Amino acid sequence: MVGGLGTCAFQQLFVSPEQAMTHMEKLYNKGFLSYPRTETTRYNPTINLFSIVNKLCANQDYGPFAQRVANKEMWAGPKKGKHDDKAHPPIHPVKNADRNSVSHDEWRIYDLLTRHFLATVAKDAEL
C-alpha cells in the first residue's frame, strides 16, 4: 500500500510499483507531491488540506469538482485512516500540475493520486 492506495491502483495504469515510485519521486522533487514513501493513511491536523483543494480548482481535468469541494458543497474533511507512522502524511498533491508541466507517465500518477486525495476529503457518493 502506498499512502492509502493499494498496488492494484497502479496496476490499473499498467505501471509497476517500481515505476510508480520513480514517477512519484520525480513529482516530489518538482514540488507537486508530498513525500512519496509512506504507509500513513491519516492526515495530521496541521496540514491545510482546504488550501490544497483550492489550488486544485485551477486544474482543467478536475477543477470543477475541486471547486465543489472548496465551496463546501462536497467538503467532508479528511477521512480517518487507521495507520499513522508519525513521520509523513499520506501521499497527496501539494500544488496543481497540468499535463504540460510533467511527463505523460508522471501525469498519470499525479492524476491518480490527486483524484484519490480529493476523494479522501469529499463527501461520499450516494446512489
C-alpha positions as protocol buffer text, in pm:
chain_id: "A"
residue {
  index: 1
  type: MET
  ca { x: 0 y: 0 z: 0 }
}
residue {
  index: 2
  type: VAL
  ca { x: 128 y: 347 z: -86 }
}
residue {
  index: 3
  type: GLY
  ca { x: -24 y: 626 z: 121 }
}
residue {
  index: 4
  type: GLY
  ca { x: -364 y: 459 z: 121 }
}
residue {
  index: 5
  type: LEU
  ca { x: -352 y: 333 z: -238 }
}
residue {
  index: 6
  type: GLY
  ca { x: -308 y: -37 z: -293 }
}
residue {
  index: 7
  type: THR
  ca { x: -73 y: -176 z: -555 }
}
residue {
  index: 8
  type: CYS
  ca { x: -374 y: -269 z: -770 }
}
residue {
  index: 9
  type: ALA
  ca { x: -445 y: 104 z: -828 }
}
residue {
  index: 10
  type: PHE
  ca { x: -112 y: 137 z: -1007 }
}
residue {
  index: 11
  type: GLN
  ca { x: -162 y: -193 z: -1189 }
}
residue {
  index: 12
  type: GLN
  ca { x: -473 y: -44 z: -1349 }
}
residue {
  index: 13
  type: LEU
  ca { x: -237 y: 210 z: -1506 }
}
residue {
  index: 14
  type: PHE
  ca { x: -10 y: -75 z: -1621 }
}
residue {
  index: 15
  type: VAL
  ca { x: 270 y: 68 z: -1408 }
}
residue {
  index: 16
  type: SER
  ca { x: 484 y: -147 z: -1182 }
}
residue {
  index: 17
  type: PRO
  ca { x: 535 y: -40 z: -821 }
}
residue {
  index: 18
  type: GLU
  ca { x: 896 y: 45 z: -907 }
}
residue {
  index: 19
  type: GLN
  ca { x: 790 y: 265 z: -1200 }
}
residue {
  index: 20
  type: ALA
  ca { x: 522 y: 431 z: -987 }
}
residue {
  index: 21
  type: MET
  ca { x: 778 y: 512 z: -717 }
}
residue {
  index: 22
  type: THR
  ca { x: 1020 y: 654 z: -974 }
}
residue {
  index: 23
  type: HIS
  ca { x: 749 y: 885 z: -1110 }
}
residue {
  index: 24
  type: MET
  ca { x: 634 y: 983 z: -761 }
}
residue {
  index: 25
  type: GLU
  ca { x: 990 y: 1071 z: -662 }
}
residue {
  index: 26
  type: LYS
  ca { x: 1020 y: 1291 z: -972 }
}
residue {
  index: 27
  type: LEU
  ca { x: 690 y: 1462 z: -887 }
}
residue {
  index: 28
  type: TYR
  ca { x: 810 y: 1512 z: -530 }
}
residue {
  index: 29
  type: ASN
  ca { x: 1139 y: 1664 z: -650 }
}
residue {
  index: 30
  type: LYS
  ca { x: 943 y: 1901 z: -878 }
}
residue {
  index: 31
  type: GLY
  ca { x: 729 y: 2010 z: -582 }
}
residue {
  index: 32
  type: PHE
  ca { x: 400 y: 1859 z: -698 }
}
residue {
  index: 33
  type: LEU
  ca { x: 361 y: 1577 z: -441 }
}
residue {
  index: 34
  type: SER
  ca { x: 430 y: 1528 z: -73 }
}
residue {
  index: 35
  type: TYR
  ca { x: 699 y: 1281 z: 31 }
}
residue {
  index: 36
  type: PRO
  ca { x: 617 y: 957 z: -158 }
}
residue {
  index: 37
  type: ARG
  ca { x: 747 y: 697 z: 86 }
}
residue {
  index: 38
  type: THR
  ca { x: 485 y: 640 z: 350 }
}
residue {
  index: 39
  type: GLU
  ca { x: 224 y: 391 z: 463 }
}
residue {
  index: 40
  type: THR
  ca { x: 31 y: 656 z: 656 }
}
residue {
  index: 41
  type: THR
  ca { x: -340 y: 686 z: 582 }
}
residue {
  index: 42
  type: ARG
  ca { x: -427 y: 962 z: 833 }
}
residue {
  index: 43
  type: TYR
  ca { x: -362 y: 1332 z: 775 }
}
residue {
  index: 44
  type: ASN
  ca { x: -203 y: 1536 z: 1051 }
}
residue {
  index: 45
  type: PRO
  ca { x: -447 y: 1814 z: 1151 }
}
residue {
  index: 46
  type: THR
  ca { x: -172 y: 2073 z: 1094 }
}
residue {
  index: 47
  type: ILE
  ca { x: -186 y: 2021 z: 715 }
}
residue {
  index: 48
  type: ASN
  ca { x: -412 y: 2275 z: 549 }
}
residue {
  index: 49
  type: LEU
  ca { x: -597 y: 2037 z: 318 }
}
residue {
  index: 50
  type: PHE
  ca { x: -852 y: 2302 z: 228 }
}
residue {
  index: 51
  type: SER
  ca { x: -572 y: 2519 z: 87 }
}
residue {
  index: 52
  type: ILE
  ca { x: -456 y: 2230 z: -132 }
}
residue {
  index: 53
  type: VAL
  ca { x: -808 y: 2178 z: -264 }
}
residue {
  index: 54
  type: ASN
  ca { x: -824 y: 2547 z: -352 }
}
residue {
  index: 55
  type: LYS
  ca { x: -504 y: 2514 z: -556 }
}
residue {
  index: 56
  type: LEU
  ca { x: -656 y: 2222 z: -745 }
}
residue {
  index: 57
  type: CYS
  ca { x: -953 y: 2434 z: -856 }
}
residue {
  index: 58
  type: ALA
  ca { x: -733 y: 2564 z: -1139 }
}
residue {
  index: 59
  type: ASN
  ca { x: -690 y: 2216 z: -1286 }
}
residue {
  index: 60
  type: GLN
  ca { x: -865 y: 2164 z: -1621 }
}
residue {
  index: 61
  type: ASP
  ca { x: -942 y: 1797 z: -1555 }
}
residue {
  index: 62
  type: TYR
  ca { x: -1094 y: 1806 z: -1207 }
}
residue {
  index: 63
  type: GLY
  ca { x: -1106 y: 2174 z: -1125 }
}
residue {
  index: 64
  type: PRO
  ca { x: -1487 y: 2186 z: -1133 }
}
residue {
  index: 65
  type: PHE
  ca { x: -1511 y: 1904 z: -878 }
}
residue {
  index: 66
  type: ALA
  ca { x: -1236 y: 2061 z: -664 }
}
residue {
  index: 67
  type: GLN
  ca { x: -1438 y: 2383 z: -673 }
}
residue {
  index: 68
  type: ARG
  ca { x: -1743 y: 2199 z: -538 }
}
residue {
  index: 69
  type: VAL
  ca { x: -1525 y: 2064 z: -258 }
}
residue {
  index: 70
  type: ALA
  ca { x: -1369 y: 2405 z: -195 }
}
residue {
  index: 71
  type: ASN
  ca { x: -1704 y: 2583 z: -175 }
}
residue {
  index: 72
  type: LYS
  ca { x: -1802 y: 2322 z: 87 }
}
residue {
  index: 73
  type: GLU
  ca { x: -2081 y: 2172 z: -123 }
}
residue {
  index: 74
  type: MET
  ca { x: -1880 y: 1847 z: -127 }
}
residue {
  index: 75
  type: TRP
  ca { x: -1630 y: 1907 z: 160 }
}
residue {
  index: 76
  type: ALA
  ca { x: -1640 y: 1637 z: 427 }
}
residue {
  index: 77
  type: GLY
  ca { x: -1299 y: 1683 z: 584 }
}
residue {
  index: 78
  type: PRO
  ca { x: -1030 y: 1415 z: 572 }
}
residue {
  index: 79
  type: LYS
  ca { x: -1124 y: 1052 z: 612 }
}
residue {
  index: 80
  type: LYS
  ca { x: -981 y: 897 z: 926 }
}
residue {
  index: 81
  type: GLY
  ca { x: -723 y: 641 z: 815 }
}
residue {
  index: 82
  type: LYS
  ca { x: -613 y: 367 z: 1052 }
}
residue {
  index: 83
  type: HIS
  ca { x: -237 y: 397 z: 1014 }
}
residue {
  index: 84
  type: ASP
  ca { x: -13 y: 687 z: 1111 }
}
residue {
  index: 85
  type: ASP
  ca { x: 362 y: 639 z: 1115 }
}
residue {
  index: 86
  type: LYS
  ca { x: 400 y: 996 z: 1253 }
}
residue {
  index: 87
  type: ALA
  ca { x: 683 y: 1061 z: 1005 }
}
residue {
  index: 88
  type: HIS
  ca { x: 497 y: 1160 z: 686 }
}
residue {
  index: 89
  type: PRO
  ca { x: 138 y: 1227 z: 583 }
}
residue {
  index: 90
  type: PRO
  ca { x: -40 y: 1025 z: 315 }
}
residue {
  index: 91
  type: ILE
  ca { x: 89 y: 1099 z: -33 }
}
residue {
  index: 92
  type: HIS
  ca { x: -102 y: 1399 z: -164 }
}
residue {
  index: 93
  type: PRO
  ca { x: -64 y: 1683 z: -411 }
}
residue {
  index: 94
  type: VAL
  ca { x: 91 y: 1999 z: -273 }
}
residue {
  index: 95
  type: LYS
  ca { x: 33 y: 2213 z: -580 }
}
residue {
  index: 96
  type: ASN
  ca { x: -155 y: 2195 z: -906 }
}
residue {
  index: 97
  type: ALA
  ca { x: 6 y: 2026 z: -1206 }
}
residue {
  index: 98
  type: ASP
  ca { x: -121 y: 2000 z: -1559 }
}
residue {
  index: 99
  type: ARG
  ca { x: -47 y: 1772 z: -1850 }
}
residue {
  index: 100
  type: ASN
  ca { x: 208 y: 2018 z: -1988 }
}
residue {
  index: 101
  type: SER
  ca { x: 411 y: 2059 z: -1667 }
}
residue {
  index: 102
  type: VAL
  ca { x: 508 y: 1692 z: -1625 }
}
residue {
  index: 103
  type: SER
  ca { x: 577 y: 1388 z: -1844 }
}
residue {
  index: 104
  type: HIS
  ca { x: 291 y: 1168 z: -1964 }
}
residue {
  index: 105
  type: ASP
  ca { x: 364 y: 894 z: -1711 }
}
residue {
  index: 106
  type: GLU
  ca { x: 416 y: 1145 z: -1430 }
}
residue {
  index: 107
  type: TRP
  ca { x: 78 y: 1296 z: -1518 }
}
residue {
  index: 108
  type: ARG
  ca { x: -93 y: 958 z: -1495 }
}
residue {
  index: 109
  type: ILE
  ca { x: 48 y: 902 z: -1146 }
}
residue {
  index: 110
  type: TYR
  ca { x: -24 y: 1260 z: -1035 }
}
residue {
  index: 111
  type: ASP
  ca { x: -379 y: 1234 z: -1169 }
}
residue {
  index: 112
  type: LEU
  ca { x: -445 y: 907 z: -983 }
}
residue {
  index: 113
  type: LEU
  ca { x: -303 y: 1041 z: -657 }
}
residue {
  index: 114
  type: THR
  ca { x: -485 y: 1374 z: -687 }
}
residue {
  index: 115
  type: ARG
  ca { x: -821 y: 1213 z: -759 }
}
residue {
  index: 116
  type: HIS
  ca { x: -761 y: 984 z: -462 }
}
residue {
  index: 117
  type: PHE
  ca { x: -676 y: 1286 z: -246 }
}
residue {
  index: 118
  type: LEU
  ca { x: -996 y: 1465 z: -349 }
}
residue {
  index: 119
  type: ALA
  ca { x: -1193 y: 1152 z: -264 }
}
residue {
  index: 120
  type: THR
  ca { x: -1042 y: 1149 z: 86 }
}
residue {
  index: 121
  type: VAL
  ca { x: -1171 y: 1499 z: 165 }
}
residue {
  index: 122
  type: ALA
  ca { x: -1500 y: 1493 z: -29 }
}
residue {
  index: 123
  type: LYS
  ca { x: -1839 y: 1364 z: 75 }
}
residue {
  index: 124
  type: ASP
  ca { x: -1904 y: 1000 z: -10 }
}
residue {
  index: 125
  type: ALA
  ca { x: -2100 y: 927 z: -327 }
}
residue {
  index: 126
  type: GLU
  ca { x: -2466 y: 839 z: -287 }
}
residue {
  index: 127
  type: LEU
  ca { x: -2680 y: 621 z: -509 }
}
